[in-house]
Amino acid sequence: DNNNNGDGGTTSSDMDWIRVARNAIQTRLASYSSTEIKFNLMAVVQDKRTYLTERLNALAAIGVEESDPNMLAVRSELHGEEEKRAGWASENERRRHNYLPFCVEYLRALAGSGRFE
């Protein structure tokens, strides 16, 4: 079932889904007190790298040169997304690492040297 009406707009089935989702979210939020902020609203979206790669392929398909400013801008944005993902991978590794053995040994060393009281 394709919900695109051909001009990039939304169809009635899109609007129905949006109405149902909006009502469900409002009902869920209403169940919290006005000072409660322990909820998270997330969206499922296309990976920006996929979009940018498709855009590069579309530009190449119509004969846009590699040196064209549009092509360079998309490549630069794609490179930025790749760097951002590499940073996320590094952060995730640090978050998952077990630092407890290091901390215990460090405290033992401090205690053994008399620097820890």
C-alpha positions in Angstrom: 0.0 0.0 0.0 1.7 3.2 -1.2 0.6 6.3 0.7 2.3 8.8 -1.6 -0.2 10.6 -3.8 2.5 11.4 -6.4 3.1 15.0 -5.5 4.9 14.3 -2.2 1.8 15.1 -0.1 0.0 12.9 2.3 -3.1 10.7 1.6 -6.1 10.1 3.9 -4.5 6.8 5.2 -1.4 8.9 6.2 -3.6 11.3 8.0 -5.5 8.5 9.8 -2.2 7.1 11.0 -1.1 10.5 12.2 -4.4 11.0 14.1 -4.2 7.6 15.7 -0.6 8.1 16.7 -1.2 11.6 18.0 -4.1 10.4 20.2 -2.1 7.5 21.6 0.8 9.8 22.5 -1.5 12.4 24.1 -3.2 9.6 26.1 0.1 8.2 27.3 1.5 11.7 28.2 -1.7 12.6 30.0 -1.2 9.6 32.3 1.9 11.3 33.8 1.7 14.1 36.3 2.5 17.6 35.0 5.9 17.5 36.7 6.8 14.0 35.4 9.5 14.0 32.7 10.4 10.3 32.7 9.2 9.5 29.3 11.0 9.4 25.9 9.4 10.0 22.5 11.5 8.5 19.8 11.0 8.3 16.0 12.0 5.6 13.5 13.6 7.4 10.6 15.7 6.4 7.6 19.5 6.3 8.2 20.8 9.6 6.9 23.8 7.8 5.3 21.3 5.8 3.2 19.6 8.9 2.1 22.9 10.7 1.2 24.2 7.6 -0.7 21.0 7.5 -2.7 21.4 11.2 -3.4 24.9 10.7 -4.6 23.8 7.9 -6.9 21.0 10.1 -8.3 23.4 12.9 -9.0 25.8 10.6 -10.6 23.0 9.0 -12.7 22.1 12.4 -14.2 25.8 13.0 -15.1 26.8 15.4 -12.3 30.6 15.7 -12.2 32.5 14.6 -9.0 33.8 18.2 -8.7 30.4 19.7 -8.8 29.6 21.7 -5.6 26.4 19.8 -5.1 28.2 16.5 -5.3 31.0 17.8 -3.0 28.4 19.0 -0.4 26.6 15.6 -0.3 30.0 13.8 0.0 31.0 16.1 2.8 27.8 15.6 4.6 28.1 11.8 4.2 31.7 11.9 5.5 30.4 13.9 8.6 27.7 11.2 9.2 30.4 8.5 9.0 32.6 10.4 11.5 29.6 10.8 13.8 29.0 7.0 13.7 32.6 6.3 14.5 32.4 8.6 17.5 29.2 6.8 18.7 31.0 3.4 18.4 33.9 4.7 20.5 31.5 6.1 23.1 29.5 2.8 23.2 32.7 0.8 23.7 33.7 3.0 26.7 30.2 2.6 28.1 30.3 -1.2 27.8 33.8 -1.7 29.2 34.1 -3.0 32.7 36.3 -0.6 34.6 35.8 -2.3 38.0 39.0 -4.4 38.0 41.1 -1.4 37.1 39.4 0.7 39.9 40.0 -2.1 42.5 43.6 -2.5 41.6 44.1 1.3 41.6 42.6 1.6 45.1 44.8 -1.3 46.3 47.9 0.4 44.9 47.0 3.7 46.6 46.3 1.9 49.9 49.6 0.0 49.6 51.6 3.2 49.0 50.0 4.9 52.0 48.4 7.6 49.8 44.9 6.3 50.4 43.4 6.9 53.8 
